[in-house]
Amino acid sequence: MQIEKRAFVASERFAPAMQKLFAIASAIDETSFVPKRDGFAYTAEAFKTHCDTHRVKVVQPVIDLKVEEATRVANRVNASVVRSCAMLGSGGMETDSVEKEEEEEGDGDEESDERMVKEEECITKEVEEEFSASALLMAPAPSLSSSTSLAEEASKMRKREKTRKILEREKDRLGHFTRFCDLVVNSQLAESVIKVSETVFNEINTVQADENNDDGVFVVEALFPAIAGVTTALTPEFDALLENIEKSSRSHSLQLVNSVPRILSATATSLPADADVPFLAQTFSASKIAKESARAHEAMEKARSRLREDFDKAIEYCALTQFMNARAIYDFGETNPTRELVKVEGKNKPPSTEDFTSALSIVAAWTADIDSIEKSRQIGSLRVDTSKLKKL
C-alpha cells in the first residue's frame, strides 16, 4: 500500500501514462543528433552543412512530435484527475473542456485521432466508475428502517471513503507527475546531446584504428603560406578545426534542445488551482545537464587529443623533401612573374642552346618533384589534401 501511495508506476491512473512516456523517450534516444558519415571525409564547411541539414530535416521533426505527444500525455492525466475531483464535489460530469480539447487536437492524422478517442473512452469509463462510488458518498444516510444490513452500509461507506482519499491523493500528486513528465523528456534530450560528443570521438577513434581506411574523417588542406621559413601550412589550423567540429555538432545541438517547449509550461493551465506543486519551481534544462556532463567533457577531451596527435603527424608529413622542393618552385614563380629561367641564372646575353637545355633540365626536375607529391594522404582521422600544391 505504501508503494501504491508513493510510486506512479503502481497507480492505475499514472502507470499507463508512464509507459507512453518511456516509449517517447526511447524514440528520442533512437534519433541520433549526429548524421551518419557514410565513409567520406568532411571539409569544415561540409561537416557544418551536413550536421545542420540533419538537425533540420531529421532531428527537429522527431523532437517536436515526441515532445507534443509527451505534453498530451501529461495533460490527459491532469484533466482526468481534475474532472474526477469536480464530479466528487458537484455530483456531475464536466465534459465541455474535454470536447473542446478534442476539437483542437482533431487536425492530426487519422491514426492519432483514433488513438486519442480510445484513450478518452478509457478515461470516461474510469471517471464513470469513480462517479458511481462518489455519488454514493453524496447520498443521504440510510434510515434505520432499511432492510440493508448495517454491515453492508459500513462496507459501502468504507469504499466511498477510499475513493475520496484516492482522488485527493492523486490530485495532490499532479504537480509531481507533471514534473516527472518534464524530467523524463528533458533527461533524454540531455542524454542525446551528451551522445553527440561521444559519437564524434567514437568516429575519430574507429577510423584512426582502422588500417584499411584510406579517407579519414576530416579534411585539412596543405598550402604554401606567405611566411618566411615555413614550407607548408595546414588549413584550417588545429584550433579552428576543433572549434568547427564542436560548434557544428555539440553547440548547435544545445541550441536545439533549448528551443524545445517545456511540458511544465504547457500543462500549467490544466492543473487545479489548489494542487500541491512544490517541484514545479525546481526546473532544470537539458542543455544545463549536457554542459555539465563529465561524460561529454571526457569524450571531447579524448577527441581533441586524438585530433592533435593526427594533426602533428600531418605537419611532419608536409615537411618532407618533395614539399620543400615544391616550395622552392612556388617561391620562384612568386618572385619572378616572367619566369625567365635564363635571366635568373644571371646571363645578360641572348640564351644559347646550352641555356635552353639547362632550363629544360630544371623544368624536368621541377616536374618530377611536383609529380612525386600525392594528391592526398590519410593520416589517422585526417585526410591531408595536397592537390593545390600540384597546381603551381
N, C-alpha and C positions, 0 to 999 in steps of 0.2 A: 504493500500500500504506500509506503514511503517513496518507493521508486516511481510509482504512478503519479504521485503528487509533484515530484520534482523533475522527472525526465520527460521531455517532449516525445521521445520515441515510444514511451509506454502509454501515451494518451491516444485514445481512439480518434480524437479530432485532429491532433497535431501530427501523428505518425505518418499518415498518407502524404501530407504536405512535405514532410521531411524527405520522404523517398523521392518526391519530384525535385526537391532542391538539390539533392545529391546527384540525381541524373543530369540536372542542368550543369552542375559543377563539373561533372565528368565530360560533358560535351565541350565545355570551355577548355578543359585540360587537354582534350584531343586536338585542339586547334593551335598549331604552332605559330608563334608570333614571328618566327624567322622563316623565310621561304627556303624551299629545298634548292640546293645549289645545282644539281643535275650535271656535275662533273666539269664545269667550266670555271675559269678564274675570273675574278671581278677586278675591273678598274675601280677606283674610288667612286667615280660618278655612277658607274653601272651598279655597284652594290647599293648605293643610296636609292637609285631608281627602282631596283628590284624589291628592296625592303618596303619602300613607300607604296608601290603598286600592290604588293601582297597585303599590306595592312588595310588599304582602302577597299580592295576587291574581295578579300577573303576574311580577314580577321574582324574588321569593323562590323560587317553584316551579322556575323555569328554572335559577337558580343552584344550587339543591340537587341537581337532576337532573344537571346537567353536571359538577359537582364530584364527584359519586358516580361518574359514568362515567370521569372522568379518574383517579380513585383506583383504579378497577377495572383500567384500562389499565396503570398502574404496577405494581399487584400481580401482574398476569398475567405481565408481563415478569420481575419478580423471581422469581416462583415457577418459571417456565420455566428460568431460569438455575440456580437452586438445585437443581432436580431433575436437570438435566444434570450438574452437578458431583457430585451424590450418586451417579449412575449410574457416572460415571467412576471414583469411588473404591471402589464396592462391587460393581459389575457387575450391579446390579439396579435396577428402576424402583420409585420410591416414589410410589404413587398415592393413598394414604389421604387425605392432606391436600388433594389436588385434588378428590376426590369429596366431601369434607366441605364445601369451598368452594362447589361446585356446588349442594349441597343447601341451603345457607344463602341462595344467590342465586336459588333456584328460585321464590321467591314473586313475581317480577316479571312483566311482561306476556309473552305468548307470543312476540312478535317479538324481545324482548330475549333470552329463553331460547334461541330458535333461533340467534340470532347468537352467543351465548356458546358453544353446542355446536359450531358451525362453527369458532370460534376455538380451542376446546380440541382439536378434531380436528387442526387445523393444527399446534398446539403438540406434540401427541402424535407426529405423523408426524415432525416435526423432531427431537424427542428420540430417537425410534427410530433415525433415520438417524445421529444423533450416537453413540447407544449402539453401533450396529454398528461404527463406527470405533473407539470407545473399548474395546469388547470385544476387538478385535484388539490393542489396546495392552496389555491384561491377559493375553493368551495367552502361553504359553511360547514361547521362541525355537525356530525350526525346526531340525531336525537337519541335519547336513551331507549325510546321505544322501537328503534330499528332492529330488524331481525339479524343484521350483521353482527357478528361476534366482536367483542372488544379486542380480541387478539388480531382479527383481520384489520380492524381500524388502526390499531397500533402499527401493524406492518405497513399499511398504506402511508401513514404519517412518516415512518422512517424512510420510505422510498422517496416521498416528496422532499423531505429534508436533505436527503442525499443528492437529489437532482439540483436543489438550490445551491448546495455547497460546491458541487462540481462546476456549475455555471459561474459562481462567484470566483472560484479558483482560476478558471480559465480566463475570465475577464481580467483578473489581476496579472495574469502571465502574458497578456497580449503584447505589452511593451517588450518583454524579454524575448518573445518569439519573433517579433519584428526585428529586433536587434540581432537575433540569431540568423535570420534570413540574410540580412545585410552582411553579417560576418562570413557566412558560407560563400557568398558570391565574391566579396572583396578579398577574402583569403585566397580563393582560386585565381583571381586576377593577379594578385601579388605573386603567386607561385608561377604563373605563366611568364611574368616579366623576369623573375629570377632565372627561369629556364633559358631566357634569351642569352644571357652571359654564358651559361653552361653549354648551350648549343654551339655558340661561336667557338669556344675553347675546344669542344669535342671535335669540331670540324677541322680546326687547325691541327690538333693533336693526331687525328686519324690520317690526314694527308701527309703530315711530317713523318709519320712512322711507316708509310706505305712506300716501299722501294720501287714499286711498279708504277706509281703515279708520276705522270710527266707534265702536269699542268699547274699544280699549285692551287691556292685559294684566292690570293690577291695578287694583282699585277703591280709591279714597280717598274718605272721606265729609266733606262740609263741614258744620260745626256752629257754633253760636254759643257761644263759651266764656265762662265767668264771670270774664273778665279785662277790667278797665277799659282802654279804648283799643284793644282788639283786636276788629276787626269779625267776622271768621270765623277758624276754625282747621280744619286737616285732620287726620283721624284714619284710620288710625294715623299717628303722626308719622313723619318720614323714617327715623330710626334704627330705630324699631320695625318699620317695613315691611321694611327691608333685612334686619334680623335674622330676621324670619319667613321671608323668601324663602330666605336662606342655610341656616337650620336645617331648614326643611321639605324642601329639595332636597338640599343637599350633606352636611350633618351627619348626617342620617338615613341617607343612602347609605353614609357611612363606617361607621356602626354596623352596617349590614347586612353589609358585606364583612368587618368584624372578627369577626362571628359565624360565618363560613364555616369548616368544619373544614379543617385543613391536610393536604395529601397527605403531607407529611413524617411526621406523627404516625400517619396511617392505615396507611402502608406499613412502619413500623418493624419490626413482627414478622415480615414476610416477607423481610427481608434476612438474609443469612448472618451469623453472629456475627463472622466474621473479615473481613467485607467492608471495603474501603477507602472510607470515607465522610467525607472531610475537609470536604465542603461542607455536610453536614447541620447543623452547628452554626452556619453562617453564614446564619441565617434573616433574612427581612425580611417586612414586612407590606404588603399592598396599600394600607391606609389611610395608612401612613407615606409611601409613594411619592406618593399623591394629595395629601396635606397639603403636601408639599414641592415639588409641581409648579409650575414657573414658568408653564406654560400656564393652570393653574387659577387662580392668583393674578391673572394678567393678565386673564382673562375676567371674574372677579368685580370687578376694579377698573373695567373698562370698563362692566360692568352698573351698578355703583354710580354712575359718572359720568353715564351716560345717565338713570338714575332721578333723580339730583339735579337735572339740567337740567329734566326734566319736572315735578318737584315744585315747583321755584321758579316755573315758569310757572303752575302750578296756584294757587299762593299769590297771584300777581299777578292771575289771573283772579278770585279771590274778593274782591279789593279794589275791584271795580267799583262804580259808583254804586248799582245796584239792590240790592246786598248791604248797603251802608251804610244805605239806606232801610229794608230789611227788618230790620236790626239795631235801628233805632230803634223799629220796631213791636214787636219782641220785648222790648226793654227796657221799653216802656210796659206790656206785659202782665205782665212780671215785677214791676214796681214798683207797679202798680195792679190788685190782684186783682179789684176790682169792675168795672174797665174803664169807669168813668163819664167819658166824654169831656167833658161839660159841666163837671163838677167839676174836671177837670184844667185847664180854661180859667180857673178861679178865680172862677166865678159861684156865689154862695151862694143866690140866689133860684131859684124853680122855673124850669126851662128853658122858653123860649118857642119859637114856631115857627121863628124865625130860628136859635135854638140847635140845634134838631134838624136844620135844613137844613145848618148849618155842620158838625155832627157827621157827617152823611151824606156830605158832601163829603170830609171827612178819611178816612172809611172807604173811599170810592170811590178816593181816591188810593192808599191802602194796598193795596187790591185790585189796582190797576194795577201797583204796584211788585212785588207778590208774583207776579202773572201773568207779569211780564217775566223772571222767573228761570226758567232752563231746569231740567228735571228732572235732566239730566246733561250733561256736556261732555267729549269726548275730547281730551286734551292729550298728544300723543306716545304713550307707552306706558301712560298713566294714564287712567282714566275717573273724573272728578270727579262724585260723586253729591251733588246738591244738593236731592234730593227732600224731605228733612226740613225744609229751610228754607222750603218752601212750605206746611208744615203748622203755621202759627203759631196 
